[in-house]
Amino acid sequence: MKRFILMCMCICAISTASACGNSKSAEISLPKSYTVTADISSDDFAGKAQFERLEGGWQISVSEPKTLAGMEISLTDADCKISFEEMEQTFSREELPANSPIFLTVRVLEKCAAGKVSGKISSEDYDVEMKNDKPKSAEIGEMSVKFSKFAKK
């Protein structure tokens, strides 16, 4: 009787574990061009920005915190142009801080476009919740992102 109970428990455990693995393999189809608003928060940062995915990269408009409101970021595979008030600076993509909340959010959205809703970015685990082929939220290490106002372009 003990063997029978033990065997049933093993079968249940294996079935449960294999079912969990299948939920992340669902196919995702984000359009090539879209906009989405992201509320980003972590221990030392809280902000809000609109992300626009274009054929050649990203256009990001920061609205919060107030100290960064109005900052515009144009990001391509090769470089990044940041405009704020009267200042403008261009950097190569390799020069960008790897753990910047804005750039981590972009990288997670790029992973979603490639069909990967969980994994590692810059040594941080990430997990994205999708609803109706739209990003709903993401956890990136200690950072949380809530997505809203998703619109195809």
Disulfide bonds with the S-S distance in Angstrom:
none
